[in-house]
Amino acid sequence: MAKTSAKTTPGKSTRKTVKKPARPKTQARGVQRTAKKAGAKPAKPIALYYWSTPNGHKISIMLEELGVPYTVHPVDIGKGDQFAPAFLKLSPNNRIPAILDPNGPGGRPVSVFESGAILQYLGRKYGRFYPREERARIQVEEWLFWQVGGLGPMAGQANHFNLYAKEDVPYGKTRYTEEVRRLLGVMDRRLATRKYLAGAYSIADIACWSWVISAGRHVPLADFPHLEAWKDRVGARKAVQRGRAVGAELRKS
């Protein structure tokens, strides 16, 4: 895996990027990570429209796990970049992440929004972390959709009421913190009998990992020993560490 090149400047990318659809000026800054195989023709990189959040981490981790070329195009959600018209062409719900794959089905570019859909697309395309056997795939999809429909939204609401709400709303804090606690308990029971959510390491684990860390700000993970062991097990993977580190400095600037 080649290391990220020297720090880029706004308006410049480390490599040519796909021209269509056009990117907002606020997203012109790019960082590239590549994995090259001896004698292989360099693939056109996937464009990742991203901010360093739990949902963004899902895709940066997946791309690092796959070892495929990609460029990062920051979407500063604090400044409202997600509402730029060019970004809305990729993600009509004005949420990160989104990807633009220049080597999509039939060799034509394709964009994908929603983190769960992106994980499924990448898993199908590269044949990794998303089993083809139907019974195994069902288990992965159960836990993937459990995350996108439960753990992520509930932990997000807990973050809002506990950390960002302008007014103190005790009901909101209690409601969402306790729901996060319940969901972590569901995971803990599942992980009492297996190392990963669907047996083998998969996109379900990738989807849940950053949200578990986020949830740990409100509920002690030590209360869930099987979950905590899983969190450490997944976090020890080098690709996971690299993926979570992508763009971390942007949120501090």
QUIGI-V111737 format. One record per residue. PSI is psi as a letter, one per 30 degrees, with the letter a starting at -180 (999 if undefined). D_LAST is the distance of its C-alpha to the last C-alpha in whole Angstrom. Layout:
PSI;D_LAST
PSI;D_LAST
This chain:
k;26
k;25
l;21
k;18
l;19
l;17
k;14
l;14
l;14
k;13
f;17
k;18
l;19
f;20
l;23
k;25
l;24
k;27
f;28
k;29
l;28
k;25
k;22
l;20
e;18
f;15
g;15
f;17
k;14
k;16
k;16
k;20
k;21
l;25
j;28
k;31
k;35
k;37
f;39
k;37
k;36
k;33
l;32
k;30
k;26
k;25
k;22
j;20
j;18
l;16
l;13
i;12
l;15
e;18
e;20
e;18
e;18
e;22
e;22
e;20
e;22
e;25
e;24
e;24
e;27
f;29
h;28
l;28
k;26
l;23
k;20
k;17
j;16
k;13
j;14
j;11
f;13
f;11
f;12
g;16
f;15
f;18
g;21
k;21
e;24
e;24
e;22
f;25
f;27
e;26
i;25
f;27
g;26
h;22
k;21
l;19
l;20
l;22
l;24
j;26
j;28
f;30
h;33
a;34
k;37
g;40
g;38
l;36
k;32
k;32
k;29
k;28
l;26
k;26
e;25
e;28
e;30
e;28
e;29
e;32
e;32
e;30
e;33
e;36
e;35
f;34
h;37
k;35
g;34
j;36
l;39
f;42
k;45
e;45
e;45
e;42
e;40
e;41
e;40
e;37
e;36
e;38
f;35
e;32
f;33
e;33
e;30
f;29
f;31
d;31
e;29
e;25
e;26
e;28
e;25
e;23
e;25
e;25
e;21
e;21
e;24
f;23
e;20
f;19
k;22
f;23
k;26
j;28
i;30
e;32
e;33
e;30
e;29
e;32
e;33
e;30
e;29
e;33
e;33
e;30
e;32
e;35
e;33
e;32
e;36
e;37
e;35
e;36
e;40
e;39
f;37
f;40
g;42
l;40
e;37
l;35
e;35
g;38
d;39
l;38
k;34
a;33
f;30
e;31
e;30
e;27
e;26
f;27
e;25
e;21
f;23
e;25
e;22
e;21
f;24
f;24
f;22
f;25
k;28
k;29
f;29
f;32
f;34
i;34
e;35
e;36
e;33
e;31
e;33
e;32
e;28
e;28
e;30
e;28
f;25
f;27
k;27
e;25
e;24
e;23
e;21
e;19
e;19
f;17
f;15
k;14
g;10
e;9
f;7
e;5
f;6
f;4
999;0
